[in-house]
Structure formats: C-alpha cells, structure tokens
C-alpha cells in the first residue's frame, strides 16, 4: 500500500511515478513529485519505480501575483 498525499493507494509491483499520476488523475502540468521525501525529476516519471509502502507527495505549483 502506498500513501499518496496522505490517501492510501494499492501497490502494484513495478509501479512508476507516471502510473501513480495516471491513477490519481493528476493532469496539471506544473507539479512536483516527492517519493519518500526525494524530489523526482519530471524526466524520470516514466522510469522511477515506487516501492511498496512509499510516501508520495504530489504538489501543484501555482503562481500568483
């Protein structure tokens, strides 16, 4: 089981950051993703596997003025 923004998500072996984003329907372009406190570069979303029990944070970046 994973925790994604403090909500449980069933784990599947080989799951990547991109898989999590699709499952949770995160489509905003400007996001930051952290796995167990480590920032995952956008270029690695398709290849960065997430281990069972991981704590994932997806943060929408919003600009204002």
CHARMM-style PDB file with segment names, atoms N, HN, CA, C and O in Angstrom:
ATOM      1  N   UNK     1       0.846  -1.175   0.000  1.00  0.00      PROA
ATOM      2  CA  UNK     1       0.000   0.000   0.000  1.00  0.00      PROA
ATOM      3  C   UNK     1       0.892   1.237   0.000  1.00  0.00      PROA
ATOM      4  O   UNK     1       1.873   1.310   0.740  1.00  0.00      PROA
ATOM      5  N   UNK     2       0.539   2.203  -0.836  1.00  0.00      PROA
ATOM      6  HN  UNK     2      -0.257   2.144  -1.437  1.00  0.00      PROA
ATOM      7  CA  UNK     2       1.237   3.486  -0.892  1.00  0.00      PROA
ATOM      8  C   UNK     2       0.381   4.541  -0.210  1.00  0.00      PROA
ATOM      9  O   UNK     2      -0.824   4.364  -0.033  1.00  0.00      PROA
ATOM     10  N   UNK     3       1.009   5.621   0.164  1.00  0.00      PROA
ATOM     11  HN  UNK     3       1.988   5.766   0.020  1.00  0.00      PROA
ATOM     12  CA  UNK     3       0.298   6.808   0.627  1.00  0.00      PROA
ATOM     13  C   UNK     3       0.586   7.904  -0.389  1.00  0.00      PROA
ATOM     14  O   UNK     3       1.741   8.278  -0.595  1.00  0.00      PROA
ATOM     15  N   UNK     4      -0.455   8.413  -1.018  1.00  0.00      PROA
ATOM     16  HN  UNK     4      -1.393   8.109  -0.850  1.00  0.00      PROA
ATOM     17  CA  UNK     4      -0.312   9.491  -2.000  1.00  0.00      PROA
ATOM     18  C   UNK     4      -1.084  10.689  -1.467  1.00  0.00      PROA
ATOM     19  O   UNK     4      -2.314  10.675  -1.399  1.00  0.00      PROA
ATOM     20  N   UNK     5      -0.347  11.717  -1.093  1.00  0.00      PROA
ATOM     21  HN  UNK     5       0.652  11.728  -1.148  1.00  0.00      PROA
ATOM     22  CA  UNK     5      -0.945  12.894  -0.454  1.00  0.00      PROA
ATOM     23  C   UNK     5      -1.842  12.464   0.708  1.00  0.00      PROA
ATOM     24  O   UNK     5      -2.969  12.937   0.859  1.00  0.00      PROA
ATOM     25  N   UNK     6      -1.311  11.562   1.514  1.00  0.00      PROA
ATOM     26  HN  UNK     6      -0.395  11.178   1.392  1.00  0.00      PROA
ATOM     27  CA  UNK     6      -1.953  11.071   2.742  1.00  0.00      PROA
ATOM     28  C   UNK     6      -3.203  10.220   2.499  1.00  0.00      PROA
ATOM     29  O   UNK     6      -3.980   9.998   3.427  1.00  0.00      PROA
ATOM     30  N   UNK     7      -3.408   9.743   1.278  1.00  0.00      PROA
ATOM     31  HN  UNK     7      -2.776   9.922   0.524  1.00  0.00      PROA
ATOM     32  CA  UNK     7      -4.524   8.851   0.968  1.00  0.00      PROA
ATOM     33  C   UNK     7      -3.946   7.514   0.488  1.00  0.00      PROA
ATOM     34  O   UNK     7      -2.974   7.504  -0.267  1.00  0.00      PROA
ATOM     35  N   UNK     8      -4.522   6.399   0.910  1.00  0.00      PROA
ATOM     36  HN  UNK     8      -5.312   6.407   1.523  1.00  0.00      PROA
ATOM     37  CA  UNK     8      -3.996   5.095   0.502  1.00  0.00      PROA
ATOM     38  C   UNK     8      -4.225   4.815  -0.989  1.00  0.00      PROA
ATOM     39  O   UNK     8      -5.242   5.205  -1.564  1.00  0.00      PROA
ATOM     40  N   UNK     9      -3.260   4.136  -1.590  1.00  0.00      PROA
ATOM     41  HN  UNK     9      -2.434   3.819  -1.123  1.00  0.00      PROA
ATOM     42  CA  UNK     9      -3.362   3.689  -2.976  1.00  0.00      PROA
ATOM     43  C   UNK     9      -2.776   2.283  -3.039  1.00  0.00      PROA
ATOM     44  O   UNK     9      -1.635   2.081  -2.624  1.00  0.00      PROA
ATOM     45  N   UNK    10      -3.528   1.303  -3.548  1.00  0.00      PROA
ATOM     46  HN  UNK    10      -4.455   1.466  -3.885  1.00  0.00      PROA
ATOM     47  CA  UNK    10      -2.995  -0.061  -3.627  1.00  0.00      PROA
ATOM     48  C   UNK    10      -1.706  -0.099  -4.457  1.00  0.00      PROA
ATOM     49  O   UNK    10      -1.592   0.550  -5.497  1.00  0.00      PROA
ATOM     50  N   UNK    11      -0.756  -0.870  -3.967  1.00  0.00      PROA
ATOM     51  HN  UNK    11      -0.849  -1.398  -3.122  1.00  0.00      PROA
ATOM     52  CA  UNK    11       0.538  -1.022  -4.625  1.00  0.00      PROA
ATOM     53  C   UNK    11       0.480  -2.137  -5.661  1.00  0.00      PROA
ATOM     54  O   UNK    11      -0.175  -3.160  -5.460  1.00  0.00      PROA
ATOM     55  N   UNK    12       1.177  -1.919  -6.771  1.00  0.00      PROA
ATOM     56  HN  UNK    12       1.709  -1.088  -6.934  1.00  0.00      PROA
ATOM     57  CA  UNK    12       1.374  -2.963  -7.776  1.00  0.00      PROA
ATOM     58  C   UNK    12       2.862  -3.018  -8.090  1.00  0.00      PROA
ATOM     59  O   UNK    12       3.481  -1.972  -8.284  1.00  0.00      PROA
ATOM     60  N   UNK    13       3.457  -4.212  -8.144  1.00  0.00      PROA
ATOM     61  HN  UNK    13       2.954  -5.062  -7.986  1.00  0.00      PROA
ATOM     62  CA  UNK    13       4.877  -4.321  -8.452  1.00  0.00      PROA
ATOM     63  C   UNK    13       5.222  -3.617  -9.768  1.00  0.00      PROA
ATOM     64  O   UNK    13       4.498  -3.737 -10.756  1.00  0.00      PROA
ATOM     65  N   UNK    14       6.320  -2.893  -9.764  1.00  0.00      PROA
ATOM     66  HN  UNK    14       6.908  -2.796  -8.961  1.00  0.00      PROA
ATOM     67  CA  UNK    14       6.782  -2.198 -10.964  1.00  0.00      PROA
ATOM     68  C   UNK    14       6.131  -0.842 -11.180  1.00  0.00      PROA
ATOM     69  O   UNK    14       6.393  -0.183 -12.187  1.00  0.00      PROA
ATOM     70  N   UNK    15       5.293  -0.421 -10.255  1.00  0.00      PROA
ATOM     71  HN  UNK    15       5.081  -0.957  -9.437  1.00  0.00      PROA
ATOM     72  CA  UNK    15       4.577   0.843 -10.393  1.00  0.00      PROA
ATOM     73  C   UNK    15       5.570   2.015 -10.468  1.00  0.00      PROA
ATOM     74  O   UNK    15       6.525   2.095  -9.695  1.00  0.00      PROA
ATOM     75  N   UNK    16       5.312   2.917 -11.421  1.00  0.00      PROA
ATOM     76  HN  UNK    16       4.537   2.852 -12.048  1.00  0.00      PROA
ATOM     77  CA  UNK    16       6.164   4.096 -11.594  1.00  0.00      PROA
ATOM     78  C   UNK    16       5.436   5.355 -11.148  1.00  0.00      PROA
ATOM     79  O   UNK    16       4.234   5.330 -10.883  1.00  0.00      PROA
ATOM     80  N   UNK    17       6.165   6.437 -11.069  1.00  0.00      PROA
ATOM     81  HN  UNK    17       7.141   6.458 -11.284  1.00  0.00      PROA
ATOM     82  CA  UNK    17       5.563   7.729 -10.744  1.00  0.00      PROA
ATOM     83  C   UNK    17       4.469   8.053 -11.752  1.00  0.00      PROA
ATOM     84  O   UNK    17       3.396   8.515 -11.362  1.00  0.00      PROA
ATOM     85  N   UNK    18       4.712   7.823 -13.022  1.00  0.00      PROA
ATOM     86  HN  UNK    18       5.583   7.448 -13.339  1.00  0.00      PROA
ATOM     87  CA  UNK    18       3.704   8.102 -14.059  1.00  0.00      PROA
ATOM     88  C   UNK    18       2.430   7.280 -13.814  1.00  0.00      PROA
ATOM     89  O   UNK    18       1.324   7.791 -13.988  1.00  0.00      PROA
ATOM     90  N   UNK    19       2.577   6.024 -13.415  1.00  0.00      PROA
ATOM     91  HN  UNK    19       3.475   5.609 -13.274  1.00  0.00      PROA
ATOM     92  CA  UNK    19       1.413   5.184 -13.117  1.00  0.00      PROA
ATOM     93  C   UNK    19       0.572   5.802 -12.000  1.00  0.00      PROA
ATOM     94  O   UNK    19      -0.655   5.837 -12.084  1.00  0.00      PROA
ATOM     95  N   UNK    20       1.236   6.283 -10.968  1.00  0.00      PROA
ATOM     96  HN  UNK    20       2.233   6.255 -10.900  1.00  0.00      PROA
ATOM     97  CA  UNK    20       0.520   6.908  -9.854  1.00  0.00      PROA
ATOM     98  C   UNK    20      -0.209   8.156 -10.313  1.00  0.00      PROA
ATOM     99  O   UNK    20      -1.367   8.367  -9.952  1.00  0.00      PROA
ATOM    100  N   UNK    21       0.454   8.985 -11.103  1.00  0.00      PROA
ATOM    101  HN  UNK    21       1.395   8.814 -11.396  1.00  0.00      PROA
ATOM    102  CA  UNK    21      -0.175  10.215 -11.590  1.00  0.00      PROA
ATOM    103  C   UNK    21      -1.418   9.896 -12.415  1.00  0.00      PROA
ATOM    104  O   UNK    21      -2.433  10.582 -12.301  1.00  0.00      PROA
ATOM    105  N   UNK    22      -1.341   8.861 -13.241  1.00  0.00      PROA
ATOM    106  HN  UNK    22      -0.517   8.303 -13.333  1.00  0.00      PROA
ATOM    107  CA  UNK    22      -2.499   8.469 -14.053  1.00  0.00      PROA
ATOM    108  C   UNK    22      -3.634   7.944 -13.178  1.00  0.00      PROA
ATOM    109  O   UNK    22      -4.793   8.306 -13.378  1.00  0.00      PROA
ATOM    110  N   UNK    23      -3.303   7.096 -12.213  1.00  0.00      PROA
ATOM    111  HN  UNK    23      -2.361   6.802 -12.050  1.00  0.00      PROA
ATOM    112  CA  UNK    23      -4.334   6.537 -11.338  1.00  0.00      PROA
ATOM    113  C   UNK    23      -5.064   7.603 -10.529  1.00  0.00      PROA
ATOM    114  O   UNK    23      -6.273   7.521 -10.309  1.00  0.00      PROA
ATOM    115  N   UNK    24      -4.311   8.594 -10.097  1.00  0.00      PROA
ATOM    116  HN  UNK    24      -3.330   8.660 -10.276  1.00  0.00      PROA
ATOM    117  CA  UNK    24      -4.903   9.655  -9.276  1.00  0.00      PROA
ATOM    118  C   UNK    24      -5.434  10.807 -10.131  1.00  0.00      PROA
ATOM    119  O   UNK    24      -5.960  11.787  -9.604  1.00  0.00      PROA
ATOM    120  N   UNK    25      -5.292  10.682 -11.447  1.00  0.00      PROA
ATOM    121  HN  UNK    25      -4.865   9.886 -11.875  1.00  0.00      PROA
ATOM    122  CA  UNK    25      -5.786  11.686 -12.393  1.00  0.00      PROA
ATOM    123  C   UNK    25      -5.160  13.066 -12.182  1.00  0.00      PROA
ATOM    124  O   UNK    25      -5.834  14.090 -12.296  1.00  0.00      PROA
ATOM    125  N   UNK    26      -3.867  13.079 -11.874  1.00  0.00      PROA
ATOM    126  HN  UNK    26      -3.319  12.247 -11.782  1.00  0.00      PROA
ATOM    127  CA  UNK    26      -3.131  14.342 -11.775  1.00  0.00      PROA
ATOM    128  C   UNK    26      -2.688  14.723 -13.175  1.00  0.00      PROA
ATOM    129  O   UNK    26      -1.768  14.120 -13.729  1.00  0.00      PROA
ATOM    130  N   UNK    27      -3.342  15.725 -13.747  1.00  0.00      PROA
ATOM    131  HN  UNK    27      -4.089  16.215 -13.297  1.00  0.00      PROA
ATOM    132  CA  UNK    27      -3.047  16.117 -15.126  1.00  0.00      PROA
ATOM    133  C   UNK    27      -2.426  17.504 -15.223  1.00  0.00      PROA
ATOM    134  O   UNK    27      -2.030  17.930 -16.308  1.00  0.00      PROA
ATOM    135  N   UNK    28      -2.337  18.208 -14.107  1.00  0.00      PROA
ATOM    136  HN  UNK    28      -2.658  17.862 -13.225  1.00  0.00      PROA
ATOM    137  CA  UNK    28      -1.741  19.544 -14.100  1.00  0.00      PROA
ATOM    138  C   UNK    28      -0.293  19.445 -14.557  1.00  0.00      PROA
ATOM    139  O   UNK    28       0.437  18.561 -14.109  1.00  0.00      PROA
ATOM    140  N   UNK    29       0.133  20.341 -15.443  1.00  0.00      PROA
ATOM    141  HN  UNK    29      -0.460  21.059 -15.807  1.00  0.00      PROA
ATOM    142  CA  UNK    29       1.497  20.285 -15.992  1.00  0.00      PROA
ATOM    143  C   UNK    29       2.563  20.681 -14.970  1.00  0.00      PROA
ATOM    144  O   UNK    29       3.657  20.117 -14.954  1.00  0.00      PROA
ATOM    145  N   UNK    30       2.243  21.628 -14.139  1.00  0.00      PROA
ATOM    146  HN  UNK    30       1.355  22.086 -14.152  1.00  0.00      PROA
ATOM    147  CA  UNK    30       3.237  22.153 -13.200  1.00  0.00      PROA
ATOM    148  C   UNK    30       3.071  21.479 -11.836  1.00  0.00      PROA
ATOM    149  O   UNK    30       2.348  21.968 -10.969  1.00  0.00      PROA
ATOM    150  N   UNK    31       3.758  20.344 -11.667  1.00  0.00      PROA
ATOM    151  HN  UNK    31       4.345  19.946 -12.372  1.00  0.00      PROA
ATOM    152  CA  UNK    31       3.711  19.635 -10.398  1.00  0.00      PROA
ATOM    153  C   UNK    31       5.121  19.276  -9.962  1.00  0.00      PROA
ATOM    154  O   UNK    31       6.051  19.238 -10.767  1.00  0.00      PROA
ATOM    155  N   UNK    32       5.254  19.018  -8.697  1.00  0.00      PROA
ATOM    156  HN  UNK    32       4.498  19.049  -8.043  1.00  0.00      PROA
ATOM    157  CA  UNK    32       6.482  18.457  -8.140  1.00  0.00      PROA
ATOM    158  C   UNK    32       6.076  17.158  -7.451  1.00  0.00      PROA
ATOM    159  O   UNK    32       5.071  17.107  -6.743  1.00  0.00      PROA
ATOM    160  N   UNK    33       6.867  16.111  -7.665  1.00  0.00      PROA
ATOM    161  HN  UNK    33       7.684  16.151  -8.241  1.00  0.00      PROA
ATOM    162  CA  UNK    33       6.577  14.812  -7.069  1.00  0.00      PROA
ATOM    163  C   UNK    33       7.750  14.405  -6.184  1.00  0.00      PROA
ATOM    164  O   UNK    33       8.911  14.444  -6.592  1.00  0.00      PROA
ATOM    165  N   UNK    34       7.405  14.010  -4.951  1.00  0.00      PROA
ATOM    166  HN  UNK    34       6.462  13.978  -4.620  1.00  0.00      PROA
ATOM    167  CA  UNK    34       8.390  13.543  -3.992  1.00  0.00      PROA
ATOM    168  C   UNK    34       8.043  12.112  -3.605  1.00  0.00      PROA
ATOM    169  O   UNK    34       6.888  11.803  -3.312  1.00  0.00      PROA
ATOM    170  N   UNK    35       9.043  11.246  -3.604  1.00  0.00      PROA
ATOM    171  HN  UNK    35       9.981  11.497  -3.841  1.00  0.00      PROA
ATOM    172  CA  UNK    35       8.866   9.863  -3.139  1.00  0.00      PROA
ATOM    173  C   UNK    35       9.760   9.697  -1.913  1.00  0.00      PROA
ATOM    174  O   UNK    35      10.985   9.783  -2.003  1.00  0.00      PROA
ATOM    175  N   UNK    36       9.132   9.461  -0.782  1.00  0.00      PROA
ATOM    176  HN  UNK    36       8.137   9.391  -0.709  1.00  0.00      PROA
ATOM    177  CA  UNK    36       9.851   9.353   0.490  1.00  0.00      PROA
ATOM    178  C   UNK    36      10.768  10.553   0.708  1.00  0.00      PROA
ATOM    179  O   UNK    36      11.904  10.409   1.161  1.00  0.00      PROA
ATOM    180  N   UNK    37      10.256  11.740   0.378  1.00  0.00      PROA
ATOM    181  HN  UNK    37       9.334  11.857   0.010  1.00  0.00      PROA
ATOM    182  CA  UNK    37      10.990  12.980   0.618  1.00  0.00      PROA
ATOM    183  C   UNK    37      11.985  13.369  -0.459  1.00  0.00      PROA
ATOM    184  O   UNK    37      12.593  14.436  -0.372  1.00  0.00      PROA
ATOM    185  N   UNK    38      12.166  12.536  -1.466  1.00  0.00      PROA
ATOM    186  HN  UNK    38      11.671  11.669  -1.536  1.00  0.00      PROA
ATOM    187  CA  UNK    38      13.130  12.800  -2.542  1.00  0.00      PROA
ATOM    188  C   UNK    38      12.401  13.312  -3.784  1.00  0.00      PROA
ATOM    189  O   UNK    38      11.482  12.666  -4.288  1.00  0.00      PROA
ATOM    190  N   UNK    39      12.826  14.485  -4.272  1.00  0.00      PROA
ATOM    191  HN  UNK    39      13.572  15.010  -3.863  1.00  0.00      PROA
ATOM    192  CA  UNK    39      12.238  15.053  -5.487  1.00  0.00      PROA
ATOM    193  C   UNK    39      12.562  14.162  -6.683  1.00  0.00      PROA
ATOM    194  O   UNK    39      13.715  13.785  -6.893  1.00  0.00      PROA
ATOM    195  N   UNK    40      11.541  13.833  -7.459  1.00  0.00      PROA
ATOM    196  HN  UNK    40      10.605  14.140  -7.289  1.00  0.00      PROA
ATOM    197  CA  UNK    40      11.729  13.026  -8.663  1.00  0.00      PROA
ATOM    198  C   UNK    40      11.687  13.961  -9.871  1.00  0.00      PROA
ATOM    199  O   UNK    40      10.668  14.612 -10.102  1.00  0.00      PROA
ATOM    200  N   UNK    41      12.774  14.043 -10.649  1.00  0.00      PROA
ATOM    201  HN  UNK    41      13.602  13.514 -10.462  1.00  0.00      PROA
ATOM    202  CA  UNK    41      12.758  14.898 -11.845  1.00  0.00      PROA
ATOM    203  C   UNK    41      11.693  14.430 -12.834  1.00  0.00      PROA
ATOM    204  O   UNK    41      11.454  13.231 -12.982  1.00  0.00      PROA
ATOM    205  N   UNK    42      11.067  15.372 -13.498  1.00  0.00      PROA
ATOM    206  HN  UNK    42      11.261  16.346 -13.378  1.00  0.00      PROA
ATOM    207  CA  UNK    42       9.997  15.065 -14.454  1.00  0.00      PROA
ATOM    208  C   UNK    42      10.466  14.070 -15.516  1.00  0.00      PROA
ATOM    209  O   UNK    42       9.687  13.223 -15.954  1.00  0.00      PROA
ATOM    210  N   UNK    43      11.710  14.162 -15.928  1.00  0.00      PROA
ATOM    211  HN  UNK    43      12.343  14.850 -15.573  1.00  0.00      PROA
ATOM    212  CA  UNK    43      12.253  13.269 -16.960  1.00  0.00      PROA
ATOM    213  C   UNK    43      12.276  11.806 -16.497  1.00  0.00      PROA
ATOM    214  O   UNK    43      12.418  10.903 -17.322  1.00  0.00      PROA
ATOM    215  N   UNK    44      12.140  11.567 -15.198  1.00  0.00      PROA
ATOM    216  HN  UNK    44      12.025  12.300 -14.528  1.00  0.00      PROA
ATOM    217  CA  UNK    44      12.195  10.192 -14.682  1.00  0.00      PROA
ATOM    218  C   UNK    44      10.836   9.642 -14.262  1.00  0.00      PROA
ATOM    219  O   UNK    44      10.773   8.542 -13.712  1.00  0.00      PROA
ATOM    220  N   UNK    45       9.748  10.369 -14.503  1.00  0.00      PROA
ATOM    221  HN  UNK    45       9.799  11.262 -14.951  1.00  0.00      PROA
ATOM    222  CA  UNK    45       8.418   9.906 -14.105  1.00  0.00      PROA
ATOM    223  C   UNK    45       8.072   8.549 -14.706  1.00  0.00      PROA
ATOM    224  O   UNK    45       7.405   7.742 -14.058  1.00  0.00      PROA
ATOM    225  N   UNK    46       8.517   8.284 -15.944  1.00  0.00      PROA
ATOM    226  HN  UNK    46       9.058   8.940 -16.470  1.00  0.00      PROA
ATOM    227  CA  UNK    46       8.180   7.021 -16.622  1.00  0.00      PROA
ATOM    228  C   UNK    46       9.033   5.846 -16.149  1.00  0.00      PROA
ATOM    229  O   UNK    46       8.644   4.692 -16.328  1.00  0.00      PROA
ATOM    230  N   UNK    47      10.185   6.124 -15.552  1.00  0.00      PROA
ATOM    231  HN  UNK    47      10.501   7.062 -15.407  1.00  0.00      PROA
ATOM    232  CA  UNK    47      11.101   5.047 -15.182  1.00  0.00      PROA
ATOM    233  C   UNK    47      11.311   4.894 -13.683  1.00  0.00      PROA
ATOM    234  O   UNK    47      11.760   3.838 -13.239  1.00  0.00      PROA
ATOM    235  N   UNK    48      11.005   5.907 -12.897  1.00  0.00      PROA
ATOM    236  HN  UNK    48      10.641   6.765 -13.258  1.00  0.00      PROA
ATOM    237  CA  UNK    48      11.228   5.854 -11.443  1.00  0.00      PROA
ATOM    238  C   UNK    48      10.172   4.974 -10.799  1.00  0.00      PROA
ATOM    239  O   UNK    48       9.006   5.352 -10.684  1.00  0.00      PROA
ATOM    240  N   UNK    49      10.608   3.783 -10.377  1.00  0.00      PROA
ATOM    241  HN  UNK    49      11.555   3.475 -10.470  1.00  0.00      PROA
ATOM    242  CA  UNK    49       9.690   2.869  -9.711  1.00  0.00      PROA
ATOM    243  C   UNK    49       9.502   3.301  -8.260  1.00  0.00      PROA
ATOM    244  O   UNK    49      10.413   3.839  -7.632  1.00  0.00      PROA
ATOM    245  N   UNK    50       8.316   3.056  -7.752  1.00  0.00      PROA
ATOM    246  HN  UNK    50       7.575   2.619  -8.263  1.00  0.00      PROA
ATOM    247  CA  UNK    50       7.963   3.447  -6.394  1.00  0.00      PROA
ATOM    248  C   UNK    50       7.812   2.171  -5.567  1.00  0.00      PROA
ATOM    249  O   UNK    50       7.040   1.285  -5.933  1.00  0.00      PROA
ATOM    250  N   UNK    51       8.549   2.069  -4.448  1.00  0.00      PROA
ATOM    251  HN  UNK    51       9.176   2.788  -4.151  1.00  0.00      PROA
ATOM    252  CA  UNK    51       8.477   0.843  -3.651  1.00  0.00      PROA
ATOM    253  C   UNK    51       7.201   0.756  -2.822  1.00  0.00      PROA
ATOM    254  O   UNK    51       6.586   1.769  -2.487  1.00  0.00      PROA
ATOM    255  N   UNK    52       6.824  -0.464  -2.503  1.00  0.00      PROA
ATOM    256  HN  UNK    52       7.324  -1.286  -2.775  1.00  0.00      PROA
ATOM    257  CA  UNK    52       5.669  -0.690  -1.631  1.00  0.00      PROA
ATOM    258  C   UNK    52       5.913   0.028  -0.304  1.00  0.00      PROA
ATOM    259  O   UNK    52       7.017  -0.016   0.239  1.00  0.00      PROA
ATOM    260  N   UNK    53       4.883   0.683   0.209  1.00  0.00      PROA
ATOM    261  HN  UNK    53       3.987   0.719  -0.232  1.00  0.00      PROA
ATOM    262  CA  UNK    53       4.986   1.398   1.475  1.00  0.00      PROA
ATOM    263  C   UNK    53       5.483   2.819   1.352  1.00  0.00      PROA
ATOM    264  O   UNK    53       5.625   3.510   2.362  1.00  0.00      PROA
ATOM    265  N   UNK    54       5.755   3.278   0.130  1.00  0.00      PROA
ATOM    266  HN  UNK    54       5.640   2.717  -0.690  1.00  0.00      PROA
ATOM    267  CA  UNK    54       6.304   4.624  -0.061  1.00  0.00      PROA
ATOM    268  C   UNK    54       5.283   5.704   0.283  1.00  0.00      PROA
ATOM    269  O   UNK    54       4.072   5.501   0.193  1.00  0.00      PROA
ATOM    270  N   UNK    55       5.810   6.849   0.678  1.00  0.00      PROA
ATOM    271  HN  UNK    55       6.794   7.014   0.752  1.00  0.00      PROA
ATOM    272  CA  UNK    55       5.007   8.045   0.923  1.00  0.00      PROA
ATOM    273  C   UNK    55       5.251   8.984  -0.256  1.00  0.00      PROA
ATOM    274  O   UNK    55       6.363   9.477  -0.445  1.00  0.00      PROA
ATOM    275  N   UNK    56       4.211   9.226  -1.043  1.00  0.00      PROA
ATOM    276  HN  UNK    56       3.308   8.825  -0.890  1.00  0.00      PROA
ATOM    277  CA  UNK    56       4.327  10.045  -2.254  1.00  0.00      PROA
ATOM    278  C   UNK    56       3.566  11.346  -2.036  1.00  0.00      PROA
ATOM    279  O   UNK    56       2.421  11.346  -1.584  1.00  0.00      PROA
ATOM    280  N   UNK    57       4.224  12.452  -2.365  1.00  0.00      PROA
ATOM    281  HN  UNK    57       5.154  12.452  -2.732  1.00  0.00      PROA
ATOM    282  CA  UNK    57       3.581  13.762  -2.306  1.00  0.00      PROA
ATOM    283  C   UNK    57       3.579  14.353  -3.706  1.00  0.00      PROA
ATOM    284  O   UNK    57       4.616  14.411  -4.368  1.00  0.00      PROA
ATOM    285  N   UNK    58       2.411  14.790  -4.150  1.00  0.00      PROA
ATOM    286  HN  UNK    58       1.569  14.743  -3.612  1.00  0.00      PROA
ATOM    287  CA  UNK    58       2.267  15.457  -5.436  1.00  0.00      PROA
ATOM    288  C   UNK    58       1.787  16.877  -5.138  1.00  0.00      PROA
ATOM    289  O   UNK    58       0.704  17.084  -4.591  1.00  0.00      PROA
ATOM    290  N   UNK    59       2.611  17.834  -5.508  1.00  0.00      PROA
ATOM    291  HN  UNK    59       3.490  17.666  -5.952  1.00  0.00      PROA
ATOM    292  CA  UNK    59       2.312  19.224  -5.178  1.00  0.00      PROA
ATOM    293  C   UNK    59       2.102  20.024  -6.458  1.00  0.00      PROA
ATOM    294  O   UNK    59       2.978  20.077  -7.321  1.00  0.00      PROA
ATOM    295  N   UNK    60       0.938  20.639  -6.568  1.00  0.00      PROA
ATOM    296  HN  UNK    60       0.226  20.595  -5.867  1.00  0.00      PROA
ATOM    297  CA  UNK    60       0.662  21.519  -7.707  1.00  0.00      PROA
ATOM    298  C   UNK    60       1.372  22.845  -7.478  1.00  0.00      PROA
ATOM    299  O   UNK    60       1.258  23.440  -6.406  1.00  0.00      PROA
ATOM    300  N   UNK    61       2.102  23.304  -8.480  1.00  0.00      PROA
ATOM    301  HN  UNK    61       2.195  22.821  -9.350  1.00  0.00      PROA
ATOM    302  CA  UNK    61       2.786  24.588  -8.399  1.00  0.00      PROA
ATOM    303  C   UNK    61       1.860  25.643  -8.986  1.00  0.00      PROA
ATOM    304  O   UNK    61       1.419  25.546 -10.132  1.00  0.00      PROA
ATOM    305  N   UNK    62       1.584  26.636  -8.185  1.00  0.00      PROA
ATOM    306  HN  UNK    62       1.942  26.715  -7.254  1.00  0.00      PROA
ATOM    307  CA  UNK    62       0.674  27.692  -8.602  1.00  0.00      PROA
ATOM    308  C   UNK    62       1.382  29.031  -8.464  1.00  0.00      PROA
ATOM    309  O   UNK    62       1.987  29.324  -7.432  1.00  0.00      PROA
ATOM    310  N   UNK    63       1.299  29.837  -9.509  1.00  0.00      PROA
ATOM    311  HN  UNK    63       0.808  29.600 -10.347  1.00  0.00      PROA
ATOM    312  CA  UNK    63       1.907  31.170  -9.473  1.00  0.00      PROA
ATOM    313  C   UNK    63       0.804  32.209  -9.288  1.00  0.00      PROA
ATOM    314  O   UNK    63      -0.327  32.022  -9.736  1.00  0.00      PROA
ATOM    315  N   UNK    64       1.138  33.255  -8.653  1.00  0.00      PROA
ATOM    316  HN  UNK    64       2.057  33.407  -8.290  1.00  0.00      PROA
ATOM    317  CA  UNK    64       0.163  34.326  -8.438  1.00  0.00      PROA
ATOM    318  C   UNK    64       0.882  35.661  -8.407  1.00  0.00      PROA
ATOM    319  O   UNK    64       2.110  35.740  -8.427  1.00  0.00      PROA
ATOM    320  N   UNK    65       0.101  36.665  -8.360  1.00  0.00      PROA
ATOM    321  HN  UNK    65      -0.897  36.600  -8.344  1.00  0.00      PROA
ATOM    322  CA  UNK    65       0.766  37.968  -8.361  1.00  0.00      PROA
ATOM    323  C   UNK    65      -0.035  38.987  -7.617  1.00  0.00      PROA
ATOM    324  OT1 UNK    65       0.376  40.143  -7.517  1.00  0.00      PROA
TER     325      UNK     65
END
